[in-house]
């Protein structure tokens, strides 16, 4: 499969979903923005959004130059799913609407809310980064 950086190609839209939209899905969306250099759009949402993004997730993403400090957990809506090309769930269970014709993936990734150290959250971030790079490659989006 050949990666492309064709500027005329419409960006792929990826929606990342987890329960609280405060860790995994926020990191995944930030990593898509970082790794695709704008050739893919990423959004995130949660079925029961938290008040704030996990501070440990914010810290480990800042190490890569991704600023999640101003990010706000968002409620998952049917509209968000309907505009996505790919929906990646990360533990939201039955709360995720299924729309025919969408590509769905489930990534069983640990929740940073259950981590007790930056090193544990770095491990989660790195696992998500590996999965994001693979997904972008499969979608034929050049990876940075």
Buried (B, 14 or more C-beta within 10 A) or exposed (E): EEEEEEEEEEBBBBBBBBBBBBBBBBBBBBBBBBBBEEBBBBBBBBBEBBEEBBEBBBBBBEEBEBEBEEBEBBEBEEEBBEEBBBBBBBBBEEEBBEEEEBBBBBBEBBBBBEBEEEEBBBBBBEBBBEBBBEBBBEBBBBBE
